[in-house]
Amino acid sequence: MTDTGFRQRLAAILVADAAGYSRLMAADERGTIAALDSARTMFRRQIEAYQGRVIDMAGDSVLALFETATGAVSAALAVQRDLDAPHGGVLEDRQMRFRIGVHLGDVFEKSDGTAYGDGVNVASRLQAMAEPGGVIVSESVRAAVKGKLEAVFTDEGEKAPKNIAEPVRTWSVSGTAPIPEPGKAALQPKPAITTSFEVDLSLPDKPSIAVLPFTNLSGDVEQEHFCDGVVEDIITELSRFKSLFVISRNSSFTYKDRAVDVRTVARELGVRYVLEGSIRRADDRVRVTGQLIDALSGTHLWAERYDRVLEDIFAVQEDLTRTIVMAIAPEIDASEIAKAQRSRPDSLSAYQLGLRAATGCHTAYLNSDAAARRRALELADEALSIDPRCVPALSALASAHFQEVVFRTTQDAKASYQLCVEASERALAVDRSEHQPYLWRGMLEVFSATPAVKAAGLSGLRRALENNPNDAMALACLAHGEAVCGNHVRGRELALEALRMSPRDPIRFAFANTLALAHFLAKDYAAGIDWALRSASEAPKFLSPHEHAVMNYVGLGRIEEARHELALVRRAAPEQTEMLLRRGQLHLSDPEQRARATLFFRIAAGMENPSAADALR
């Protein structure tokens, strides 16, 4: 306490005020007083639940202070949720609704518990800007809670509050608050996972396109794999053109089986052009329709229908690809189109089985589903028994064995490793313009402890991206490879690029996991924790982000939280944890980074004194 009787400190300030209070009192004084008493009870309960302190409840207003911005916003959302509950038949114009403002700033606290200062004034002005039932926060609050709440922040622009010296950037907030355990501090909120991961979705400098899943008009569910395979091939063909920006398959396919407005799709994915279409297959005939739309103007650039015998489906794909490219990027010359053509399988039945195997691999990776992976292996083997040169099947085989090693679902890791390598080599012997065989083999090799093998793996990942520069998975894999091989800056750049290329990707948790590692390597531990928690929230069974959270928490000196994350890993994979503590992070190339990561793990396990990290932070 200072001589003046004030204590100055940083706090999160919540200010609330009832909307239309005078009107409500004039209409029904008794009912309004009862509603206000009920609302005050809700405010006090939620403020205390999130470790806040009520400063004042004069009239129809509320003033409270919190140690953290997360607690203040959580309490605000919880209060609005409670107040928005059914009102027992009360007419809408008689319901009591509050405006809430939250700001993070300096306050002066007196010994009697009252609080004053510029921070309180700003919060009060923010409250006045909120809609009834809404929450408005300042930029300082949004920055403090970013990645820590399941909430959506909408930019309301800079405002110049009355009697406040500087403009304040404001955000409206909607979402849910975490539920605190009885008698304990509020639970650590889960990170905010928004549709875009806060990716900048402004249009790229080059022509940009998303290819939506085509509608299956065959009336046969079994033809879904065929339809999806045709579309995936079109995406792959377009992706080979470096002059185009093509949204990856994983994001495009989040719109499958949904009625969508192409303008909405273009806005959510950040592209100008959208291709949609349908496929009808009957016996040995196939009809493919496609239409290309400029989403900015809403105009149809072209529409085409192809009626062919089934064996000509690859010619249809090539025709569609060539037409699209020439329609949206006429500066691409014929030589680049010719260069992008690939070898085609000799057997259509093997090709279709290979597509089903590839779909199964994708499902297995997304859900850590060992049964789906085994079925994918069976389908790939069946395809290869028909056509040993079927590249989709060979790529699926390589992917499945890669997953067997990574997810530790194999009885013999060395054998699975070798099978992945062999499948990759067989696929590349057929078509060296493929990218997936380079991808899966390269990912296994960059995790090798042998420098020469690691270097070969990184080279393979770079070749994969060169062969398909618009594949988000290729970007993400190379990002991780660059990070573990010592170039964390490049790794971070590529991971963010992958998020832009596939902003709705179901496996973006892997992109976030790479960013958690890259920020640890850069000693930006706060950002590392942010990305690790984002990754873990979207893929609870994925252990790697918890491992990265351990290291980043120790980097910030938050040992208890590091131990909590380590306990999660140890329960799920005790042998892996003991190996990490005994042998360290062998996959990291840089000896100093490897030593720092290993030491931080040992500190979290109680095997080293926390002070040992001081010199390395």
C-alpha positions as CSV (number, residue, x, y, z in Angstrom):
1,M,0.0,0.0,0.0
2,T,1.3,3.4,-0.9
3,D,1.2,6.5,1.3
4,T,-1.8,7.8,-0.6
5,G,-3.9,4.8,0.3
6,F,-4.0,3.5,-3.3
7,R,-2.5,0.4,-5.0
8,Q,-2.0,0.6,-8.7
9,R,-2.1,-2.6,-10.7
10,L,-3.0,-4.2,-14.0
11,A,-6.5,-5.9,-13.9
12,A,-9.3,-7.1,-16.2
13,I,-12.3,-4.8,-15.6
14,L,-15.9,-5.9,-16.2
15,V,-18.6,-3.2,-16.3
16,A,-22.2,-4.0,-17.0
17,D,-25.4,-1.9,-17.1
18,A,-29.0,-2.8,-17.7
19,A,-30.4,-1.7,-21.0
20,G,-33.6,0.4,-20.9
21,Y,-33.7,0.2,-17.1
22,S,-35.7,3.5,-16.7
23,R,-38.3,2.3,-19.2
24,L,-38.6,-1.1,-17.4
25,M,-39.1,0.7,-14.0
26,A,-41.8,2.9,-15.5
27,A,-43.7,0.0,-16.9
28,D,-43.4,-2.4,-13.9
29,E,-41.5,-1.2,-10.9
30,R,-42.0,-4.3,-8.7
31,G,-41.2,-6.8,-11.5
32,T,-38.1,-4.8,-12.6
33,I,-36.7,-4.7,-9.0
34,A,-37.2,-8.5,-8.7
35,A,-35.5,-9.1,-12.1
36,L,-32.6,-6.8,-11.1
37,D,-32.1,-8.7,-7.8
38,S,-32.1,-12.0,-9.8
39,A,-29.6,-10.6,-12.3
40,R,-27.3,-9.4,-9.5
41,T,-27.3,-12.9,-8.0
42,M,-26.3,-14.3,-11.4
43,F,-23.5,-11.7,-11.8
44,R,-22.1,-12.4,-8.3
45,R,-22.2,-16.2,-8.8
46,Q,-20.4,-16.1,-12.1
47,I,-17.9,-13.4,-11.2
48,E,-16.8,-15.4,-8.1
49,A,-16.8,-18.7,-10.1
50,Y,-14.2,-17.2,-12.4
51,Q,-12.1,-15.8,-9.6
52,G,-13.3,-12.2,-9.9
53,R,-14.3,-9.7,-7.2
54,V,-17.4,-7.6,-7.2
55,I,-16.5,-4.0,-6.6
56,D,-19.8,-2.3,-6.9
57,M,-23.5,-3.0,-7.8
58,A,-24.9,0.5,-7.5
59,G,-28.3,0.9,-9.2
60,D,-28.5,-1.2,-12.3
61,S,-24.7,-1.4,-12.9
62,V,-22.0,-3.9,-12.0
63,L,-18.3,-3.3,-11.6
64,A,-15.9,-6.2,-11.1
65,L,-12.2,-6.9,-11.2
66,F,-10.4,-10.1,-12.3
67,E,-6.8,-11.2,-12.2
68,T,-7.0,-12.5,-15.8
69,A,-8.8,-11.3,-18.9
70,T,-9.8,-14.9,-19.5
71,G,-11.7,-14.9,-16.3
72,A,-13.4,-11.7,-17.0
73,V,-14.6,-12.7,-20.5
74,S,-15.6,-16.1,-19.3
75,A,-17.8,-14.5,-16.6
76,A,-19.3,-12.1,-19.1
77,L,-20.3,-14.9,-21.5
78,A,-21.6,-17.1,-18.6
79,V,-23.8,-14.2,-17.3
80,Q,-25.2,-13.5,-20.7
81,R,-25.9,-17.2,-21.2
82,D,-27.8,-17.3,-17.8
83,L,-29.7,-14.1,-18.5
84,D,-30.7,-15.4,-22.0
85,A,-32.3,-18.5,-20.4
86,P,-36.2,-18.9,-20.7
87,H,-37.9,-16.1,-19.0
88,G,-41.1,-17.8,-17.9
89,G,-43.5,-16.0,-20.2
90,V,-42.1,-12.5,-19.6
91,L,-42.7,-10.4,-22.7
92,E,-39.6,-9.6,-24.8
93,D,-39.9,-5.9,-24.2
94,R,-40.1,-6.4,-20.5
95,Q,-37.0,-8.7,-20.2
96,M,-33.9,-7.3,-18.5
97,R,-30.8,-7.4,-20.7
98,F,-27.4,-6.1,-19.9
99,R,-24.6,-4.5,-21.9
100,I,-21.2,-5.7,-20.8
101,G,-17.8,-4.1,-21.5
102,V,-14.4,-5.7,-20.6
103,H,-11.0,-4.0,-20.6
104,L,-7.5,-4.9,-19.5
105,G,-5.8,-1.8,-18.0
106,D,-4.4,0.0,-14.9
107,V,-6.7,0.5,-11.9
108,F,-6.2,2.2,-8.5
109,E,-7.6,0.2,-5.6
110,K,-8.3,1.8,-2.3
111,S,-8.0,0.1,1.0
112,D,-11.8,0.0,1.3
113,G,-11.9,-2.2,-1.9
114,T,-13.2,0.5,-4.3
115,A,-11.5,1.0,-7.7
116,Y,-10.9,3.9,-10.0
117,G,-8.7,4.9,-12.9
118,D,-8.5,5.1,-16.7
119,G,-9.0,1.3,-17.0
120,V,-12.4,1.5,-15.3
121,N,-13.4,4.5,-17.5
122,V,-12.5,2.6,-20.7
123,A,-14.5,-0.5,-19.6
124,S,-17.5,1.8,-18.9
125,R,-17.3,3.3,-22.4
126,L,-17.1,-0.2,-23.9
127,Q,-20.2,-1.2,-22.0
128,A,-22.1,1.6,-23.5
129,M,-21.2,0.5,-27.1
130,A,-22.4,-3.1,-26.6
131,E,-25.8,-4.3,-27.8
132,P,-28.3,-5.4,-25.1
133,G,-27.3,-9.0,-24.3
134,G,-23.9,-8.4,-25.9
135,V,-20.2,-8.2,-24.8
136,I,-17.7,-5.7,-26.1
137,V,-14.0,-6.0,-25.3
138,S,-10.9,-4.0,-26.1
139,E,-8.0,-5.1,-28.2
140,S,-5.9,-5.7,-25.0
141,V,-8.5,-8.2,-23.9
142,R,-8.7,-10.0,-27.2
143,A,-4.9,-10.3,-27.4
144,A,-4.8,-11.7,-23.9
145,V,-7.5,-14.4,-24.4
146,K,-6.6,-15.3,-27.9
147,G,-6.4,-19.1,-28.2
148,K,-7.9,-19.6,-24.7
149,L,-11.6,-19.5,-25.2
150,E,-14.2,-21.1,-27.4
151,A,-15.5,-17.7,-28.5
152,V,-15.8,-15.8,-31.8
153,F,-14.4,-12.2,-31.9
154,T,-15.9,-9.8,-34.4
155,D,-13.9,-6.7,-35.2
156,E,-16.0,-3.6,-34.5
157,G,-13.3,-1.2,-35.6
158,E,-11.5,1.6,-33.8
159,K,-13.7,3.9,-31.6
160,A,-13.0,7.2,-29.9
161,P,-14.7,6.9,-26.5
162,K,-15.7,10.2,-24.8
163,N,-13.0,11.6,-22.5
164,I,-10.5,8.9,-23.4
165,A,-7.2,10.1,-24.9
166,E,-6.5,7.3,-27.4
167,P,-8.8,5.5,-29.8
168,V,-9.7,1.9,-28.7
169,R,-10.0,-1.0,-31.1
170,T,-13.2,-2.9,-30.1
171,W,-14.4,-6.5,-30.6
172,S,-17.8,-8.0,-29.9
173,V,-17.7,-11.5,-28.4
174,S,-20.0,-14.5,-28.6
175,G,-19.5,-18.1,-27.6
176,T,-19.4,-20.2,-24.5
177,A,-17.5,-20.1,-21.2
178,P,-15.8,-23.1,-19.6
179,I,-17.5,-24.5,-16.5
180,P,-15.5,-24.2,-13.3
181,E,-15.2,-27.1,-10.9
182,P,-17.0,-26.6,-7.6
183,G,-14.8,-25.0,-5.0
184,K,-11.9,-24.5,-7.5
185,A,-10.6,-21.8,-9.8
186,A,-12.1,-21.8,-13.2
187,L,-10.8,-24.5,-15.4
188,Q,-8.2,-23.5,-18.0
189,P,-10.4,-22.7,-21.0
190,K,-9.9,-24.6,-24.2
191,P,-8.4,-22.7,-27.0
192,A,-10.5,-20.9,-29.5
193,I,-10.8,-23.0,-32.6
194,T,-12.4,-20.9,-35.3
195,T,-13.2,-22.0,-38.8
196,S,-10.3,-20.1,-40.2
197,F,-7.7,-20.4,-37.4
198,E,-7.6,-16.6,-37.9
199,V,-6.0,-17.0,-41.3
200,D,-5.8,-14.0,-43.6
201,L,-8.2,-15.0,-46.4
202,S,-7.5,-12.1,-48.7
203,L,-7.3,-13.1,-52.3
204,P,-3.9,-14.3,-53.5
205,D,-2.0,-12.5,-56.2
206,K,-2.5,-15.4,-58.7
207,P,-5.8,-16.9,-59.9
208,S,-7.4,-18.9,-57.0
209,I,-9.9,-21.7,-57.2
210,A,-11.7,-24.3,-55.0
211,V,-13.1,-27.5,-56.5
212,L,-16.2,-28.7,-54.6
213,P,-17.1,-32.4,-54.4
214,F,-19.3,-33.3,-57.3
215,T,-22.8,-34.6,-56.7
216,N,-23.3,-38.3,-57.2
217,L,-26.4,-38.7,-59.4
218,S,-26.0,-42.4,-59.9
219,G,-28.4,-43.4,-57.2
220,D,-25.7,-45.8,-55.9
221,V,-23.8,-45.1,-52.7
222,E,-21.0,-47.3,-53.9
223,Q,-20.2,-44.8,-56.6
224,E,-19.3,-42.1,-54.0
225,H,-15.7,-43.3,-54.0
226,F,-15.6,-43.0,-57.8
227,C,-17.1,-39.5,-57.8
228,D,-14.7,-38.3,-55.1
229,G,-11.8,-39.8,-56.9
230,V,-12.6,-38.0,-60.1
231,V,-12.7,-34.7,-58.2
232,E,-9.5,-35.4,-56.2
233,D,-7.7,-36.0,-59.5
234,I,-9.0,-32.7,-60.9
235,I,-7.7,-31.0,-57.8
236,T,-4.4,-32.7,-58.1
237,E,-4.0,-31.8,-61.8
238,L,-4.8,-28.2,-61.1
239,S,-2.4,-28.2,-58.1
240,R,0.5,-28.9,-60.4
241,F,0.3,-25.4,-61.9
242,K,2.5,-23.1,-59.9
243,S,0.6,-20.2,-61.6
244,L,-2.6,-21.1,-59.7
245,F,-3.6,-21.1,-56.1
246,V,-5.7,-24.2,-55.4
247,I,-7.5,-24.9,-52.2
248,S,-6.5,-28.4,-50.9
249,R,-8.9,-31.3,-51.1
250,N,-9.4,-31.5,-47.3
251,S,-10.9,-28.1,-47.1
252,S,-13.0,-28.4,-50.3
253,F,-14.5,-31.7,-49.1
254,T,-15.8,-30.2,-45.9
255,Y,-18.7,-28.9,-48.1
256,K,-19.6,-32.5,-49.2
257,D,-23.3,-33.3,-49.0
258,R,-24.2,-29.7,-48.2
259,A,-26.2,-27.2,-50.1
260,V,-23.9,-24.2,-50.4
261,D,-23.8,-20.8,-52.0
262,V,-20.6,-20.6,-54.1
263,R,-20.1,-17.0,-52.9
264,T,-20.1,-18.2,-49.3
265,V,-17.6,-20.9,-50.2
266,A,-15.4,-18.4,-51.9
267,R,-15.5,-16.1,-49.0
268,E,-14.8,-18.8,-46.4
269,L,-11.9,-20.2,-48.4
270,G,-10.5,-16.9,-49.8
271,V,-10.7,-17.7,-53.5
272,R,-12.2,-16.1,-56.6
273,Y,-13.3,-19.1,-58.6
274,V,-15.4,-22.2,-57.7
275,L,-15.9,-25.3,-59.7
276,E,-18.9,-27.5,-59.0
277,G,-20.5,-30.3,-60.9
278,S,-22.1,-33.8,-60.9
279,I,-21.4,-37.3,-62.1
280,R,-23.8,-39.9,-63.2
281,R,-22.6,-43.4,-64.0
282,A,-24.7,-46.2,-65.5
283,D,-23.1,-49.5,-66.7
284,D,-20.1,-48.6,-68.9
285,R,-21.2,-45.0,-69.5
286,V,-20.5,-41.9,-67.5
287,R,-21.8,-38.3,-67.7
288,V,-19.8,-35.5,-66.0
289,T,-21.0,-32.0,-65.8
290,G,-19.0,-29.0,-64.6
291,Q,-19.5,-25.3,-64.2
292,L,-16.9,-22.7,-63.3
293,I,-18.2,-19.6,-61.4
294,D,-16.5,-16.3,-60.8
295,A,-17.7,-15.7,-57.2
296,L,-16.7,-12.1,-57.2
297,S,-19.2,-11.2,-59.9
298,G,-21.4,-14.3,-59.6
299,T,-21.1,-15.0,-63.3
300,H,-20.7,-18.4,-64.9
301,L,-17.5,-18.5,-67.0
302,W,-18.5,-21.7,-68.6
303,A,-20.5,-24.9,-68.2
304,E,-19.9,-28.2,-70.0
305,R,-21.3,-31.8,-70.1
306,Y,-19.2,-34.8,-71.1
307,D,-20.9,-38.1,-72.1
308,R,-18.2,-40.8,-72.5
309,V,-17.6,-44.5,-72.1
310,L,-16.2,-45.2,-68.6
311,E,-12.7,-46.0,-69.9
312,D,-12.4,-42.4,-71.1
313,I,-12.9,-40.9,-67.6
314,F,-9.2,-39.9,-67.5
315,A,-9.6,-38.0,-70.8
316,V,-12.6,-36.2,-69.2
317,Q,-10.5,-35.2,-66.2
318,E,-7.7,-33.9,-68.5
319,D,-10.2,-32.0,-70.6
320,L,-11.8,-30.4,-67.6
321,T,-8.5,-29.5,-66.1
322,R,-7.2,-28.0,-69.4
323,T,-10.4,-26.0,-69.9
324,I,-10.4,-24.6,-66.3
325,V,-6.7,-23.6,-66.6
326,M,-7.2,-21.8,-69.8
327,A,-10.4,-20.1,-68.6
328,I,-8.9,-18.6,-65.4
329,A,-5.2,-18.4,-66.2
330,P,-4.8,-18.0,-70.0
331,E,-1.1,-17.0,-69.6
332,I,-0.2,-20.6,-68.8
333,D,1.2,-22.0,-72.0
334,A,0.7,-25.3,-73.5
335,S,4.1,-26.6,-72.5
336,E,3.1,-26.3,-68.8
337,I,-0.1,-28.1,-69.4
338,A,1.7,-30.9,-71.2
339,K,4.3,-31.1,-68.4
340,A,1.5,-31.7,-65.9
341,Q,0.1,-34.8,-67.6
342,R,0.6,-38.0,-65.7
343,S,0.8,-41.7,-66.4
344,R,-2.6,-43.4,-66.1
345,P,-3.4,-46.8,-64.6
346,D,-3.8,-49.7,-67.1
347,S,-6.8,-51.0,-65.2
348,L,-9.9,-48.9,-64.2
349,S,-11.0,-51.5,-61.6
350,A,-7.5,-51.3,-59.9
351,Y,-7.7,-47.5,-60.1
352,Q,-11.1,-47.5,-58.3
353,L,-9.8,-49.9,-55.6
354,G,-6.8,-47.6,-55.2
355,L,-9.1,-44.6,-54.7
356,R,-11.0,-46.5,-52.0
357,A,-7.7,-47.4,-50.3
358,A,-6.6,-43.7,-50.4
359,T,-9.9,-42.6,-48.9
360,G,-9.5,-45.2,-46.1
361,C,-6.0,-43.9,-45.4
362,H,-7.3,-40.4,-45.1
363,T,-10.0,-41.6,-42.6
364,A,-7.5,-43.6,-40.6
365,Y,-5.2,-40.6,-40.3
366,L,-7.9,-38.2,-39.3
367,N,-9.4,-40.5,-36.7
368,S,-6.4,-42.6,-35.6
369,D,-8.5,-45.5,-36.8
370,A,-6.4,-48.7,-37.0
371,A,-9.3,-50.7,-38.4
372,A,-9.7,-48.3,-41.3
373,R,-6.0,-48.4,-41.9
374,R,-6.0,-52.2,-42.1
375,R,-9.0,-52.1,-44.5
376,A,-7.1,-49.6,-46.7
377,L,-4.1,-52.0,-46.8
378,E,-6.4,-54.8,-47.9
379,L,-7.9,-52.6,-50.7
380,A,-4.4,-51.5,-51.8
381,D,-3.2,-55.1,-52.0
382,E,-6.3,-56.1,-54.0
383,A,-5.8,-53.2,-56.4
384,L,-2.1,-54.2,-56.9
385,S,-3.0,-57.8,-57.5
386,I,-4.9,-56.5,-60.6
387,D,-2.4,-53.8,-61.6
388,P,1.0,-53.8,-59.9
389,R,1.6,-50.3,-61.4
390,C,-1.5,-48.7,-59.9
391,V,0.0,-45.5,-58.5
392,P,-3.0,-44.5,-56.2
393,A,-2.8,-48.0,-54.6
394,L,1.0,-47.8,-54.2
395,S,0.6,-44.3,-52.6
396,A,-2.1,-45.6,-50.3
397,L,0.2,-48.5,-49.3
398,A,3.0,-46.1,-48.5
399,S,0.7,-43.8,-46.5
400,A,-0.8,-46.7,-44.5
401,H,2.6,-48.1,-43.5
402,F,3.8,-44.6,-42.6
403,Q,0.8,-44.3,-40.3
404,E,1.5,-47.7,-38.8
405,V,4.9,-46.5,-37.7
406,V,3.8,-43.0,-36.6
407,F,0.7,-44.2,-34.6
408,R,2.6,-47.2,-33.3
409,T,0.0,-49.7,-34.5
410,T,2.5,-52.1,-36.1
411,Q,4.0,-55.1,-34.5
412,D,7.2,-54.6,-36.4
413,A,8.2,-50.9,-36.9
414,K,11.3,-51.7,-39.0
415,A,9.2,-53.9,-41.4
416,S,6.5,-51.2,-41.8
417,Y,9.2,-48.6,-42.4
418,Q,10.7,-50.8,-45.1
419,L,7.3,-51.5,-46.7
420,C,6.6,-47.7,-46.9
421,V,10.0,-47.2,-48.6
422,E,9.4,-50.0,-51.1
423,A,5.8,-48.8,-52.0
424,S,7.1,-45.3,-52.5
425,E,9.9,-46.5,-54.8
426,R,7.5,-48.6,-56.8
427,A,5.1,-45.6,-57.3
428,L,7.9,-43.3,-58.4
429,A,9.2,-45.9,-60.8
430,V,5.8,-45.6,-62.6
431,D,5.5,-41.8,-62.3
432,R,8.1,-39.5,-60.8
433,S,5.7,-36.6,-61.1
434,E,3.7,-38.0,-58.1
435,H,4.1,-36.3,-54.8
436,Q,2.7,-38.6,-52.1
437,P,5.4,-41.3,-52.4
438,Y,8.0,-38.6,-51.7
439,L,5.8,-37.4,-48.8
440,W,5.4,-40.5,-46.7
441,R,8.9,-41.8,-47.2
442,G,10.3,-38.3,-46.5
443,M,8.3,-38.0,-43.2
444,L,9.7,-41.2,-41.9
445,E,13.2,-40.4,-42.9
446,V,13.3,-36.9,-41.3
447,F,12.6,-38.5,-37.9
448,S,15.7,-40.7,-38.3
449,A,18.6,-40.1,-35.9
450,T,21.0,-40.6,-38.8
451,P,22.0,-37.3,-40.4
452,A,22.3,-38.7,-44.0
453,V,18.9,-40.3,-43.8
454,K,17.4,-37.2,-42.3
455,A,18.9,-35.1,-45.1
456,A,17.5,-37.5,-47.7
457,G,14.0,-37.2,-46.1
458,L,14.1,-33.5,-46.2
459,S,15.1,-33.5,-49.8
460,G,12.2,-35.9,-50.6
461,L,9.7,-33.6,-48.8
462,R,11.0,-30.6,-50.9
463,R,10.5,-32.7,-54.0
464,A,6.9,-33.6,-53.0
465,L,6.1,-29.9,-52.7
466,E,7.7,-29.1,-56.0
467,N,5.6,-31.8,-57.7
468,N,2.4,-30.5,-56.1
469,P,2.9,-26.9,-54.8
470,N,-0.8,-26.5,-53.9
471,D,-1.1,-29.5,-51.5
472,A,-1.5,-28.4,-47.9
473,M,-0.3,-31.7,-46.6
474,A,2.9,-31.4,-48.6
475,L,3.4,-28.0,-47.2
476,A,2.7,-29.2,-43.6
477,C,5.0,-32.2,-43.9
478,L,7.8,-30.0,-45.3
479,A,7.1,-27.5,-42.5
480,H,7.7,-30.1,-39.9
481,G,10.7,-31.5,-41.7
482,E,12.3,-28.1,-41.9
483,A,11.6,-27.4,-38.2
484,V,13.2,-30.7,-36.9
485,C,16.1,-30.3,-39.3
486,G,17.1,-26.9,-37.8
487,N,15.2,-24.4,-39.9
488,H,12.3,-23.4,-37.6
489,V,11.7,-20.1,-39.3
490,R,11.0,-21.7,-42.6
491,G,9.0,-24.4,-40.8
492,R,6.8,-21.7,-39.3
493,E,6.3,-20.0,-42.6
494,L,5.3,-23.2,-44.4
495,A,2.9,-24.2,-41.7
496,L,1.1,-20.9,-41.9
497,E,1.0,-21.3,-45.7
498,A,-0.7,-24.7,-45.2
499,L,-3.3,-23.1,-43.1
500,R,-4.0,-20.5,-45.8
501,M,-4.2,-23.2,-48.5
502,S,-6.6,-25.3,-46.4
503,P,-8.3,-23.1,-43.8
504,R,-11.0,-25.6,-43.0
505,D,-8.8,-28.7,-43.0
506,P,-9.9,-31.5,-40.6
507,I,-6.2,-32.3,-40.0
508,R,-5.1,-28.7,-39.4
509,F,-4.3,-29.9,-35.8
510,A,-1.1,-31.2,-37.5
511,F,-0.3,-27.8,-38.9
512,A,-0.9,-26.2,-35.4
513,N,1.3,-28.9,-33.9
514,T,4.2,-28.0,-36.2
515,L,3.7,-24.3,-35.2
516,A,3.9,-25.4,-31.5
517,L,7.3,-27.0,-32.2
518,A,8.6,-24.2,-34.3
519,H,7.8,-21.6,-31.7
520,F,9.5,-23.7,-29.0
521,L,12.6,-23.9,-31.1
522,A,12.4,-20.1,-31.6
523,K,12.0,-19.7,-27.7
524,D,8.7,-18.0,-28.3
525,Y,7.1,-20.2,-25.6
526,A,3.8,-18.3,-25.1
527,A,2.9,-18.7,-28.8
528,G,4.1,-22.4,-28.6
529,I,1.6,-23.1,-25.9
530,D,-1.1,-21.3,-27.8
531,W,-0.6,-23.5,-30.9
532,A,-0.1,-26.7,-28.8
533,L,-3.4,-26.2,-27.1
534,R,-5.2,-25.5,-30.4
535,S,-3.9,-28.7,-31.8
536,A,-4.7,-30.8,-28.7
537,S,-8.3,-29.4,-28.6
538,E,-9.0,-30.6,-32.1
539,A,-7.3,-33.9,-31.8
540,P,-7.4,-35.1,-28.2
541,K,-5.8,-38.5,-29.0
542,F,-2.8,-36.9,-30.7
543,L,0.0,-36.9,-28.2
544,S,2.6,-34.7,-30.0
545,P,0.9,-31.4,-29.1
546,H,0.9,-32.4,-25.4
547,E,4.6,-33.1,-25.7
548,H,5.2,-29.7,-27.2
549,A,3.1,-28.1,-24.5
550,V,5.3,-29.7,-21.9
551,M,8.4,-28.1,-23.3
552,N,6.8,-24.7,-23.9
553,Y,5.3,-24.6,-20.4
554,V,8.7,-25.3,-18.8
555,G,10.2,-22.5,-21.1
556,L,7.8,-20.1,-19.4
557,G,8.5,-21.5,-16.0
558,R,5.0,-22.8,-15.6
559,I,6.1,-26.1,-14.2
560,E,2.8,-27.4,-12.7
561,E,1.1,-27.0,-16.1
562,A,4.0,-28.8,-17.7
563,R,3.6,-31.7,-15.3
564,H,-0.1,-31.9,-16.0
565,E,0.6,-32.2,-19.8
566,L,3.4,-34.8,-19.1
567,A,1.0,-36.9,-17.0
568,L,-1.5,-37.0,-20.0
569,V,1.3,-38.3,-22.3
570,R,2.6,-40.8,-19.7
571,R,-0.9,-42.2,-19.1
572,A,-1.5,-42.7,-22.9
573,A,2.0,-43.8,-23.8
574,P,4.2,-44.8,-20.8
575,E,6.9,-46.5,-22.9
576,Q,7.2,-43.6,-25.3
577,T,7.4,-41.2,-22.3
578,E,10.2,-43.1,-20.6
579,M,12.1,-43.3,-23.9
580,L,11.8,-39.5,-24.3
581,L,13.1,-39.0,-20.8
582,R,15.9,-41.5,-21.2
583,R,17.1,-40.8,-24.8
584,G,15.7,-37.3,-25.5
585,Q,14.4,-35.7,-28.6
586,L,16.6,-37.6,-31.1
587,H,14.6,-36.3,-34.1
588,L,15.9,-32.8,-33.6
589,S,19.0,-32.1,-35.7
590,D,20.5,-29.2,-33.7
591,P,22.3,-30.5,-30.6
592,E,21.5,-27.4,-28.6
593,Q,17.8,-27.6,-29.4
594,R,17.8,-31.3,-28.7
595,A,19.5,-30.7,-25.3
596,R,17.1,-28.0,-24.4
597,A,14.0,-30.1,-25.3
598,T,15.3,-33.1,-23.3
599,L,16.2,-31.0,-20.3
600,F,12.8,-29.4,-20.2
601,F,11.1,-32.8,-20.4
602,R,13.2,-34.0,-17.5
603,I,12.4,-30.9,-15.4
604,A,8.7,-31.6,-16.0
605,A,9.2,-35.1,-14.8
606,G,11.0,-33.9,-11.6
607,M,14.3,-35.4,-12.7
608,E,16.1,-32.0,-12.9
609,N,15.9,-28.8,-10.9
610,P,13.7,-26.1,-12.6
611,S,16.6,-23.7,-12.2
612,A,18.6,-25.7,-14.7
613,A,16.5,-24.2,-17.5
614,D,17.4,-20.6,-16.6
615,A,20.5,-20.5,-18.8
616,L,18.7,-22.1,-21.8
617,R,15.5,-20.0,-21.9
